[in-house]
Amino acid sequence: MALKQLSVFFFCLFYGQFVIASGCNQIHCQVSVCAPNADEAYNVASLGLVAIMGPDCASWQPNSPVSGGQGACANGLQTFTGAFDIWRGWNAMGGDYSATFAQWGNFLGATCTGGKTVSCDPKSGQYPNPVTGKCQTRQCCVETMGSPTIEWFGATTFRLRANGLVLFLDTWLERPSVLPKHLDIDDVTEADYIFISHAHFDHLPGADKIAKKTGAVVIANGEAITLLRDAGVHESQLFPVAGGERIPLFTKDDREAAVDGKIPIADGPPGMPARPSHSRAVMSVHVWPSLHALMPGSGHHDIPEEIDTGTVYKGEATPYTCSLDITMGMKYGLLRMNENMPPERMDDGMKSFAEYISDRKNNVFSHYDGGQLAYNFIIGPGQTVFWNGHLGGYEGIIKSIEPTPDVAILTIAGRANLNGRPYNGSAAQFATNQVRWLSQPKKVIWALHDEGAIKPYRVNTAAATAMVHAQTSSTVEELDFGLAKPLF
């Protein structure tokens, strides 16, 4: 909710505590403490300072019993115990928005003093900055951020909105004609980062178009990065990773300001594109190696129309069954469907798929996955999201991921690939193990279980959902296509 939508606005920061304005709609916000200049601003959300704001509230109190704490308010650091009834800070009385900060002292190294009163016309879309004594479009002291949301567009493609960023997880929006389209790629107008799980046809296509249109940074394996570079994505937008990387994420404004030399930048060799200093990060991501699922059954001829996550698989087709079979099957089988199968033997789904994969200029992808990746997004305290783009992984890595996620987005299709070997058991059993290894996230979201153009046409997730609910404390949440829902 924007500040101009509040008729009465109360604001205070409590160190290390969540606070609730009694009787009003709470809004979680990221807050930056004022500093004499933008270069010295502090992101206090990352330090555990959380503000919850609401209209028409007369009192503040902690949402759990505490002995006391401190709030950074208009009159400096204030000690509180129990209810905090005295209004201090931002003022939205009458027909304008005004702010008076008589003294902030030296709070976390950011000096905001001066006692300036600033009034701004709410119709102007600007807000007061009591440090500079001016009105500005982007406020220094308070940046409101709506609660993080998630949208699903089929397969493993999601859009997250968090901390002022728009993140795409895979970008398969343009699909074979027999499949529904849940978001037109032409309607994508903003993206800050694109994360690619691997380079296959149902994950990477669209990344080049969105990146070139929005300026988004793409984080992906080397195979995907090479394809995107060849497709015309600017080098400064391409971050090749292999797993093990920790990456700070920045607003587009800060990325542009770094290029213009207006804010501190990260150290790097001559010629490296300028990036903001890590102190400007609004969130971060940890990249981890993962594994592509294996084919159910004994071969491509044995693929069922529907995968039941309760089906138990045992044994191996050969002593060397592994993801190389996926690579070779993709290159010489699936992607040569037009050559290997007469048109009269194809159904509409096959024809649609064959047409799609033959247009390699419009649909950028590879037969080689390039190395499967998983991502752990650290949005804020108690707000971590793990995304694994296939039914596979290394047990030791999954168990070691820190911070443990509050939400896990897990792919549920195929035969599970554990440590590079076919998993003896069902997809439901493997997924439940993943949930346990991740310390039982509050919420689990399935992926890659919707309708496909070729076999397997769909995935029945009932067994996996039932097992997760029966054997863990996690809750599986179903998403509707294209409908934004709260992430946490």
N, C-alpha and C positions, 0 to 999 in steps of 0.2 A: 504494500500500500504506500503510495507516494505521500510525502509530508503534506502536500497541498490538499490531500483528501482528509486530513485530520482537522476537526474543528477545535479540539483542545489536545495539545501534544505534550506529554510528560516524558522526560528522558533522564535516566541516570545509569551509571555503570556500577556493577557490584563485582568486586574482585573475586574470581573463582566461584561465583554462584549464579545459578539461573534464578531470575526473579519474575514474578507474575504480577501484573497490574490487576488487582482484584476486580472482577465484574466486567472485563472488557476483552476484546478480541486481541490475542497476543500475536505479535509479529516478530519473528526472530530476525535480527539484523547483524550484519557485519559492521563494525564501527572502527573508524580510524581516529586516533587522538590528534587534535590540532597540533601543528608544529609551526615554527616561524616560516618555513618554506616546505614545498612539497617533498624535497629530498630527505627531510628529516621526519616525515610522517611515520607513525608507528601503527602497525596492524595489531590492535589489541585483541581481536577475536582469536588470533593464534596463541595468545598468552592466557586464554581462559576467561576473558572479560566478555560477558554476553549481555546484551540489552534486549528486553522484550517491551514493546511499546504498544499502547492502545489508546483510543479516544475516550474522553469523558471519565477518566479514572481519578479517584481522589486519594488512593492509598497504594502503597507498594509493600509487598512482603515476600520473603523467601518461600519457595515452593516446598521446602523441607526444613525441619527444625535445625537451626544453626545458632551458635553462640554469639555470632556477630560477624562483621566484615567491614569493608570500606567501599565507598562509592566515590568516583571522581565526578564532582558536581561543580556548579557554578562558583561555589565558595571554597573550592579546593577539596582535598580528601576529607570525606565525612565518615565518621564511625557510626554504624547503626547496629541496633539489636532489635529483634522482633519486627514489628511493623515500621515501615519507613513512610511517614505521613507528610513530610514537608516537601513541597514542590521546589525543585531547583533545576536549572538547565534551560532547555529550549522553551520558548513561549510562543503560543499560537493564538493569543487572545485577540479579539476584535477582527479587523479586516486585513491584517497583515501578519507576517511571520517575523518575529523579532527574537534576538538572542542577546543575552547579557552575560558576559563572563568576566567578573571582576578579578578573579584570580584562579588560575589553574595550578599555579606553583610549578614545580619541576616534576611532573608526573611521568614516570617511565622515560625520563630524559627529554620529554617534549614540553617546551615552555610555552604556555598559552596565557599570557597576561595582558593587561591593558584596560580592562573594564569598558570596552567599546560596546555600544548598543547599535545594532544594525537592524533596520526595517526594510523588508522587501515586499513588493507587490506580489501577492500569490498568483496573479494572472500572468506574471512574467515568466513563471516556471523557474525562477531563481530562488536561492535560499541564502540566509545570512552566514557569513564567515566572520565571527567576532575577533579573529586574529588580525585579519587584514582590514577589517572595517568596511568590507565591500560585499555586494551581492554577487553570487556566482551560480552557474548552472549546476556544477557538480560540487556538492558541499564537502568541505574539508573535514569537518568534525563528525558528520554522520552520513554514512552511505547506506541507504536501505536496500536490503536484498530480500526478495521473497523466499519462502521455504523451497528447498530443492525439489524438483519434479522429474519424473521419468515418463517417456513416451516410447511405445513399441511400434515398429513399422513392419514387423514380420521377420522371420529367420532370426539373425542375431543383431539386427540393426535397431539401435535405441538412440534417443536423444535425451541428454541430461541437461537441466538448467540448474546451476548452483553457483553461489558466490559471484553472481554477475557474469558467469561464463556460459556459453552454449557449447556442449560437447557432443559429438557424434561418435557412437561406438559402432563401427562398421558403417557402410553407406550403400547397402543394396536396396535402393529405392526404385530403380528402373529394372523391371523384372520381365521374364517371358510373358507374352501377351495373354496367356490363359490364366495368369495369376492376378489377383486384385492388386491395385496400386494404392498404398495407404498414405503416401505423401508424394506429390509431384516434385521432382527435383527442381523444377523451375520456381516452385514456391519457397524453396529454401533461400532465405535472404541473409541469414546470419549464422556464423559458426566461428568459434574461436580455436577449437582443436578438434582433430579427427584422429581417432584411435582405431587401428586396423588389427584384427586378430590374426589374419593370414591372407594370402594373396589369391584365394580361390574365387570362382565366378559368383558365388553367392555372399561375398563379404566385401571385396575391394571395389567393384564397379561403382562409379559415382563419386569416388573420393577426388579424382582429378577435377571434375566439374565443380564440385562444391569448394574445393581449395582455391581454384582459379577465380571463382565468383566472389568468395567471401574473404580471401586472404588467410584462411585458417591454416594453422600449422598441422602437419600430418606426422604422427608418430607411428611407425610401422617397421616391420622387418626389412632386411636389405632387398629382397626380391620385390616387395611392393614398392619400396622407395625408387628402385631403378625403373620400374614401369611408370610410376608417376612422373619421374624426371623426364622420361622419354615422351610422356603425354603433355609436357609443357608446364608442369608445376614448377614455380620458382625455387631455386636451390635453398633460399633462406627459409622456406616453409617446410623443408624436408628433414626430419629427424630419424635417422636409421638406428634401430635398437635391436638387441638380441636377447634381452632378459638380464636383470640385475641392475638396471638403471633406476635412478631416483631423479625425478624431473619436476622442478617448480613450474607452476602455471601462472600466467599473467593475463591481465585484461588487455584487450587490443589497444586501448589508449596508451598503456604503459609500454607495450611492444613498439608502438610507433614513436613514443617519446624517447625510447632508448635509441632508436635509429637516428632521431633528430638531435641526440646529445643533450636532451633536456633533463634526464634523470640519471642516477648512477647506473653503470652497466657492469655486467659480469666480466671477469678477466678472461682473456683468450688471446690466441696468436693473431698476428697481423692478418687482416683480410677476413677474419671470422665475422659473420653478420652480428651486429650489436644486439645483445639481449639484456633485459633488465637485471639488476642485482637481485639475488635471491630474496633479499629483504622485502621486495615488492610483491612477492608471490601471494596470490589469494587462495591457492590450494596446491596440492601436489599429487603426483602419481608415481607409483612404484611398478616397474615392469618385471614380469617373471616368465621364464621359459615354461612352455606347456606342451601338450601333445594333441594331435588330431585323432579323432575317433577312427576305429576300424570298421570295415563292412560287416554287417551281420550275416550269418550263414557262411557257406563255404566258398562263395565267389559271387561275381556279378549276376550270374544266372539264378542265384538263390536269394535275391533281394525280395523281401515281402512287400506287399502293397501297403501294409501298415506295420509299424514297429510298436510292439507292446513293451513298455518299460519293465514289465514284470517277467518277460521271457529270459530264462537263464541260458547263457551260452557257456560251453565248456570245451576245452581242447583247442587245437590249432589246425588250420588247413594244412600247414607245413611247419617244420621246425623253425622257419625263418619268417613267419608272418609278422609284418610290421608296417609302419606308415609308408615305406617305399612302395608297397603294393598300391596304396592310394595314389601316389604320384604317377606310377606307370599305368594304372587303370584309368586315371584322368587323361593322361597324354595320348594313349593309344586306344582307349576305349570310348569313354564318355565324350571327349572333345572331337572324336572322329565319327560321331553318330551318323552324319550325312553320308560318309563313305561306307560305313559298316552295315547300314540297314537300308533296304529299299524303301522309298517313300510310302508305297502301298502298305507296308507293314507298320507304319508309324501311326499312333493315335494323335489327336490334336495336341496333347501335352508334349509329346515327343517332337512334333513338327515345330511347335512354338519354342521349345528348348533348343532344337537344332538351329533355328533361325537366330536365336539370341546369341549362342556361343560363336556363331560364324561371323558376327559383327564385332571383331576385335578392336576396331578403331573407336567405336562408340562405347563398348563395354571392355574396360581395361582390367585384365586379370591374368593369371598364370595357371598352368597345370600343376606347378610346384607350390606348396603352401608357403615355402620360404622360412619355415620355422614358426610353429604355433606360439602365440604369446597370450599371456593373461595379464590383467592390469588391476592394481589396487589403488583406488582413488581416495585420498585423504582430504575430505571436504572441510571438516572441523571436528571439534571434540564430540565423540559419540556419533560421528557421521562419516563412516568409511564404507566404500562400495567395492566389492570384488567382482570382476567380470571375466569369465572363462568362456571363450568362444567355441569350445568343442568338448566332447565327452572324453576327456583324457587329462593326464597330468602326472607329475612326479610326486609321490606321497611325501617325501622329505621336504620338498619345496612348499607344498600346500600347508603342511603342518607348521612350517617355520614363518609363515607370513605374519608380519606385524606392521601396523596394528591389525588385530583381527577384525574382520568386517562386521558391520551392523546389517548390511544387505549383501546377498550373494546372488549374482545373475549367472546361472549355470545352464549350459547347453545339455540337452537330454536325448539327443538322437544318435543312433548307431550302436556299435559294440564298444564298450569302454576300453581305453588304452591306458593301462597302468604301468608306469615306468618303462614304456616302450614295448610292452608285451600285452597280448590279448588278456583282458580281465575275465577270470572265471566267475561268472555271476551275471546278474541282470543289471540293466541301466539303473533301475531303482536302487539296487544295493550299492552300486558305485556312487551314485549321487548322494545317498544317505551317508556313506563314508566321507565323501567330500565335505558335507555339512558338518560332520563331527570334527574332521581335521581342521576346519575353519573355526572351531569353537562355537558352533551352533549359532549362526547369525539370527537376529530377530526375524528377518524376512528373507525368503528365497523366491526368486523369480525364474521360471523356466524360459528357455530360448530354443529356437530351431525345431519347434514342434508343430508349426502350422503347415498349411497345404503346400505341396510341392508339385512341380510340373511333370516330374517323372518319379518312378518308384525309388524309395518308399514315398507314397503320397502324403502320409501324415504319421504322427507319433501319438500314441495313447499314453498320456502322462498319469493316468489314474493310479497305477501301482506305485509310481515314484512319489506322488503327493501323499498317498496313504502311508507309505513307509516313513517318510520324513516326519509326518505328524505323529506317527505311533512311536518312533524311536528317538526323536530329538525334541528339543523345546522350540525349534524353528517353526515358522508359519509360512506356507506357500501362498503367494498372492498371484492371482491371475490378472493379466493386463488385457484391456481391449485395444484393438488397433487404433493408433493415432489419438488416443485419449490420454491427456496428461493427468498423472496421479502423483500424490505426495511420495517422495522417495523414501522418507523415513517416517 
